[in-house]
Structures are given as structure tokens and as C-alpha cells.
């Protein structure tokens, strides 16, 4: 990411998915005291941590969705910036928080909201959706071939007692997916992905951001987007290819090396695409 964005002293860069702040710290150290990094996140916990942990760095954490970037920049007295980074999906900090429900092993509530103050939690979603609607959601957003079997089991189970924790749902899904299909992926992964995307309206946010980002970049300014599944990556690929305001710099997605995966196994499915703001 650093190689592709090539941050320079004095630049203004946006990290639209602040998370644990690893990317933002690396960028802030390179733009220096004459530059600025604006770190956005929907999760108020991420903003609170950044305020405490990154004091002294040229980093300003802001509680916002990255699709609202033009409004955020206007409030900061800016129209355009030199580079933008999005690392979409959930963060390691969110996975580690047992009260948020992102981890399959969590006995906490099945919440899955990135901003716990907005919208309905996932347990409420699966409580009210019809079997067909739930199956369609899991298939569309999770690309799960056993979606109908899972939805049927959810409806059967909730008639007897509500499904309120991540552990409950994960165990239910595992019983619906044949063991031969599991390989190295937990069978609950696709269902949790689907619910998380639905609860947070993630794909709509990404679509809006992709349309708005070019107008937030100086000419030749760069945008780097790291995605973790095909639904996100396909949108980034198509936007970069079909919008003439983008100039594609990575003809194919950049994948993590074996050494990086060994250090950080969670990055194994990451795909990095980079584009520049074209002159046209």
C-alpha cells in the first residue's frame, strides 16, 4: 500500500477505514508534521482509540462513513486530497470484541453493526425476515450455495427460541453445510459475511464512494482499495475500468505474499487495486 500510494511530506491523505490505525500510522509518519492524515471510521470505538493512541501524529480521526467523504472534506476546509485508502471489511479489533458478535465463537449478542448506534443488530434481522428473503440474502451477499438449507434451519430454530448470539448461529450453520465442502474456510463465514453486509449496507456505501472519490482527488492523486471478497473486488474493478475519471494502475489485483500471510493470516484473501485521478 505504501509503495503504491507513495506518500510524501506535506501531503493530505485520507484513510477511509481507520480501524486499528496501522495504515494511518504508516501514512502519518510519511507525510510528516507539514502533512495531514484524515482517518474515517464508522465505529466510534476506533475513533476513541485513535484519539488516545495517535496523539502527536498528524492524524485527525473523524466518526464518519467513507461514502460521505466530500462532506467530511468540506467541513475540514478541503476540496481535494493527494491520496485515499480504503481497507474495506471488518478490523481485527472488531473481531476481538466479544460484545460485537463478529467472531463465530462469541457468546455475546449477534450484533454485527460497525456503528452500534445505527440500524438494527443482526439478531433482529434474522428474527423478522421470511425464509425466502433470508435465503436470498445469504446467497446474494454471502455467495453461499447452501443458503436455502441454512434459512430453513434458522426459521425452524427461531420458532422454538430466538437466535441471539454469534455462537448459536455459527453452530446452526455448521450443521447445514456438508463437511466435504468446508476445506479451510469455516462454514459459517459466508453467512456471517452476508448478514454483516446487510446490517451495515456495505455494498451501497462502497458504490457511492467509488462514484464520489475521483472528485475528491487532485489530478494524478491515487486511490488504493483493499477488498476481501469478490462482491467488493468486482465493484472496484468495474468502477476503475468504466469510469474515465480513473486511470487503472494495477491491471490485476495485488495479492499478499506468502511471507505476509505467514505474519498475518487474516490478509490471505486481500486484493489491492490502485488507480489514479485521470486528467479528463
C-alpha positions as CSV (number, residue, x, y, z in Angstrom):
1,X,0.0,0.0,0.0
2,X,2.8,2.4,0.9
3,X,4.6,1.6,-2.3
4,X,1.6,2.3,-4.5
5,X,0.3,5.4,-2.7
6,X,3.9,6.8,-2.3
7,X,3.0,9.3,0.4
8,X,5.3,12.4,0.5
9,X,6.0,15.0,3.2
10,X,3.3,17.7,3.3
11,X,0.6,15.7,1.6
12,X,-3.0,15.4,2.7
13,X,-4.2,11.7,2.7
14,X,-7.5,10.1,3.7
15,X,-7.6,6.7,5.4
16,X,-11.3,6.0,5.0
17,X,-11.3,2.8,7.1
18,X,-9.2,3.7,10.2
19,X,-9.7,0.5,12.1
20,X,-6.7,-0.3,14.3
21,X,-4.8,2.6,12.7
22,X,-1.9,0.6,11.2
23,X,-2.3,2.1,7.8
24,X,-3.0,5.6,9.2
25,X,0.1,5.5,11.3
26,X,2.3,4.5,8.4
27,X,0.9,7.3,6.3
28,X,1.1,9.9,9.0
29,X,4.8,9.1,9.6
30,X,5.5,9.7,5.9
31,X,3.5,12.9,5.4
32,X,5.2,14.4,8.5
33,X,4.3,17.5,10.5
34,X,3.6,19.5,7.4
35,X,1.1,17.0,6.1
36,X,-2.2,15.5,7.4
37,X,-3.9,12.2,7.5
38,X,-7.7,12.2,7.9
39,X,-8.9,8.9,9.4
40,X,-12.5,8.0,9.0
41,X,-14.4,5.1,10.6
42,X,-18.0,4.2,11.3
43,X,-17.0,2.5,14.5
44,X,-16.9,5.0,17.5
45,X,-14.5,2.7,19.3
46,X,-12.0,3.0,16.5
47,X,-12.2,6.8,16.8
48,X,-11.8,6.8,20.5
49,X,-8.7,4.5,20.4
50,X,-7.1,6.7,17.7
51,X,-7.6,9.9,19.7
52,X,-5.7,8.3,22.6
53,X,-3.1,6.3,20.7
54,X,-2.1,8.6,17.9
55,X,-1.7,11.8,19.9
56,X,1.3,13.7,18.4
57,X,1.0,12.4,14.9
58,X,-0.6,14.5,12.1
59,X,-3.7,12.4,12.2
60,X,-7.3,13.6,12.7
61,X,-9.8,10.8,13.5
62,X,-13.4,11.5,12.4
63,X,-16.5,9.4,13.0
64,X,-18.0,9.1,9.5
65,X,-18.8,6.7,6.7
66,X,-16.3,6.9,3.8
67,X,-19.1,7.4,1.4
68,X,-19.6,10.8,3.0
69,X,-16.1,11.9,2.1
70,X,-16.9,15.1,0.2
71,X,-18.9,16.4,3.1
72,X,-16.1,15.5,5.6
73,X,-13.6,17.3,3.5
74,X,-15.8,20.4,3.2
75,X,-16.1,20.5,6.9
76,X,-12.3,20.4,7.1
77,X,-12.0,23.3,4.6
78,X,-10.7,20.9,1.9
79,X,-12.0,20.1,-1.6
80,X,-9.4,17.6,-2.8
81,X,-6.6,15.5,-1.3
82,X,-3.5,13.7,-2.6
83,X,-4.5,10.1,-1.9
84,X,-7.2,8.0,-0.5
85,X,-7.1,4.5,1.1
86,X,-10.0,2.1,1.8
87,X,-9.4,-1.2,3.5
88,X,-13.0,-2.5,3.4
89,X,-14.5,-5.1,5.7
90,X,-14.0,-5.7,9.4
91,X,-11.0,-5.0,11.5
92,X,-9.1,-7.3,13.9
93,X,-10.2,-5.1,16.8
94,X,-13.8,-5.7,15.9
95,X,-13.2,-9.5,15.6
96,X,-11.6,-9.5,19.1
97,X,-14.5,-7.7,20.7
98,X,-16.8,-10.4,22.0
99,X,-19.7,-8.0,22.6
100,X,-20.0,-7.1,18.9
101,X,-20.6,-10.6,17.5
102,X,-18.2,-10.6,14.6
103,X,-16.4,-13.6,15.9
104,X,-18.0,-17.0,15.3
105,X,-17.0,-18.1,18.8
106,X,-18.6,-15.1,20.5
107,X,-21.2,-15.8,23.2
108,X,-22.0,-12.1,23.0
109,X,-25.0,-10.8,21.1
110,X,-25.3,-11.3,17.3
111,X,-24.9,-7.7,16.5
112,X,-22.5,-7.2,13.6
113,X,-23.1,-3.4,13.4
114,X,-20.0,-1.3,12.7
115,X,-21.7,1.6,14.3
116,X,-23.6,0.2,17.2
117,X,-25.7,3.3,17.5
118,X,-27.3,3.0,14.0
119,X,-29.6,0.4,12.5
120,X,-30.8,-3.0,13.8
121,X,-28.5,-5.7,15.0
122,X,-28.2,-8.9,13.0
123,X,-30.2,-11.0,15.5
124,X,-33.2,-8.8,14.9
125,X,-32.8,-9.1,11.2
126,X,-32.9,-12.9,11.2
127,X,-35.8,-12.8,13.6
128,X,-38.1,-10.9,11.3
129,X,-37.1,-12.0,7.7
130,X,-39.1,-14.6,5.9
131,X,-37.3,-17.8,5.0
132,X,-37.1,-16.9,1.3
133,X,-35.8,-13.4,2.0
134,X,-33.2,-14.7,4.4
135,X,-32.1,-17.4,1.9
136,X,-31.8,-14.8,-0.9
137,X,-29.8,-12.5,1.3
138,X,-27.3,-15.2,2.3
139,X,-27.0,-16.3,-1.3
140,X,-26.5,-12.8,-2.7
141,X,-24.3,-11.3,-0.1
142,X,-22.5,-14.5,1.0
143,X,-22.4,-16.4,-2.2
144,X,-23.4,-19.4,-0.1
145,X,-24.8,-22.3,-2.1
146,X,-26.5,-23.9,1.0
147,X,-28.4,-20.7,1.7
148,X,-31.8,-22.2,1.5
149,X,-30.9,-25.0,3.8
150,X,-29.5,-22.5,6.3
151,X,-32.5,-20.3,6.1
152,X,-34.9,-23.2,6.7
153,X,-32.9,-24.2,9.8
154,X,-32.9,-20.7,11.1
155,X,-36.7,-20.4,10.8
156,X,-37.2,-23.9,12.4
157,X,-35.0,-22.9,15.3
158,X,-36.4,-19.4,15.9
159,X,-39.9,-20.9,16.3
160,X,-38.6,-22.7,19.4
161,X,-36.3,-20.0,20.8
162,X,-34.6,-16.8,19.4
163,X,-31.1,-16.9,17.9
164,X,-29.3,-14.2,19.8
165,X,-25.6,-15.0,19.9
166,X,-22.9,-15.5,17.2
167,X,-22.0,-18.8,18.7
168,X,-25.6,-20.0,18.3
169,X,-25.8,-19.0,14.6
170,X,-22.4,-20.4,13.8
171,X,-23.2,-23.8,15.3
172,X,-26.5,-23.9,13.4
173,X,-24.8,-23.0,10.0
174,X,-22.1,-25.6,10.6
175,X,-24.8,-28.3,10.8
176,X,-26.2,-27.3,7.5
177,X,-23.0,-27.3,5.4
178,X,-21.6,-30.7,4.4
179,X,-18.2,-31.4,5.9
180,X,-16.7,-32.1,2.5
181,X,-17.3,-28.5,1.4
182,X,-15.6,-26.9,4.4
183,X,-12.0,-27.1,3.4
184,X,-10.0,-24.3,5.2
185,X,-13.0,-22.0,5.5
186,X,-15.3,-22.1,8.5
187,X,-18.7,-23.0,7.1
188,X,-20.2,-20.0,9.0
189,X,-18.0,-17.5,7.2
190,X,-20.3,-16.8,4.2
191,X,-23.5,-16.5,6.2
192,X,-21.8,-14.0,8.7
193,X,-20.4,-12.1,5.8
194,X,-23.9,-11.8,4.2
195,X,-25.5,-10.6,7.4
196,X,-22.8,-8.1,8.2
197,X,-23.0,-6.7,4.7
198,X,-26.8,-6.4,5.0
199,X,-26.8,-4.9,8.5
200,X,-24.2,-2.2,7.5
201,X,-25.4,-1.6,3.9
202,X,-21.7,-2.1,3.0
203,X,-22.0,-2.6,-0.8
204,X,-24.2,0.5,-1.2
205,X,-21.6,2.6,0.8
206,X,-18.8,1.2,-1.5
207,X,-20.8,2.0,-4.7
208,X,-21.4,5.6,-3.5
209,X,-17.8,6.1,-2.5
210,X,-16.5,4.8,-5.9
211,X,-18.6,7.4,-7.7
212,X,-17.5,10.2,-5.4
213,X,-13.8,9.5,-4.8
214,X,-12.5,10.9,-8.2
215,X,-13.9,14.4,-7.4
216,X,-12.0,14.3,-4.1
217,X,-8.6,13.7,-5.6
218,X,-6.1,16.2,-7.1
219,X,-5.1,15.3,-10.7
220,X,-2.9,12.2,-10.6
221,X,-3.8,11.7,-7.0
222,X,-4.1,8.0,-6.1
223,X,-6.8,5.8,-4.5
224,X,-5.9,2.3,-3.2
225,X,-8.7,-0.1,-2.2
226,X,-8.2,-3.4,-0.4
227,X,-11.1,-5.8,-0.6
228,X,-11.6,-9.2,0.9
229,X,-14.3,-10.9,-1.2
230,X,-15.5,-11.0,-4.8
231,X,-18.5,-8.8,-4.2
232,X,-16.3,-5.9,-3.2
233,X,-13.5,-6.5,-5.6
234,X,-15.8,-6.8,-8.6
235,X,-17.3,-3.4,-7.8
236,X,-13.8,-1.8,-7.5
237,X,-12.6,-3.4,-10.7
238,X,-15.6,-2.3,-12.7
239,X,-15.6,1.2,-11.4
240,X,-11.9,1.7,-12.1
241,X,-12.3,0.3,-15.6
242,X,-15.5,2.0,-16.7
243,X,-15.2,5.5,-15.1
244,X,-13.0,7.6,-17.3
245,X,-12.0,9.7,-14.2
246,X,-9.9,6.8,-13.1
247,X,-6.6,5.6,-14.6
248,X,-6.0,2.0,-13.6
249,X,-2.5,1.4,-12.2
250,X,-2.9,-2.3,-11.2
251,X,-4.1,-4.4,-14.2
252,X,-4.6,-7.3,-11.8
253,X,-5.2,-7.1,-8.1
254,X,-2.0,-7.2,-5.9
255,X,-2.2,-10.2,-3.6
256,X,-0.3,-10.7,-0.3
257,X,3.0,-12.6,-0.4
258,X,3.4,-16.0,1.4
259,X,5.6,-14.2,3.9
260,X,2.9,-11.6,4.6
261,X,0.3,-14.3,5.0
262,X,2.6,-16.1,7.4
263,X,2.8,-12.9,9.5
264,X,-0.9,-12.1,9.2
265,X,-3.1,-15.0,8.2
266,X,-6.2,-12.7,8.0
267,X,-4.8,-11.0,5.0
268,X,-4.8,-14.1,2.8
269,X,-7.8,-13.2,0.8
270,X,-6.9,-9.5,0.4
271,X,-6.8,-7.9,-3.0
272,X,-5.4,-4.5,-3.6
273,X,-6.4,-2.4,-6.6
274,X,-5.0,1.1,-7.3
275,X,-6.0,3.9,-9.7
276,X,-5.0,7.5,-10.2
277,X,-7.2,10.5,-10.9
278,X,-7.1,11.0,-14.7
279,X,-6.8,14.5,-16.2
280,X,-10.1,14.0,-18.2
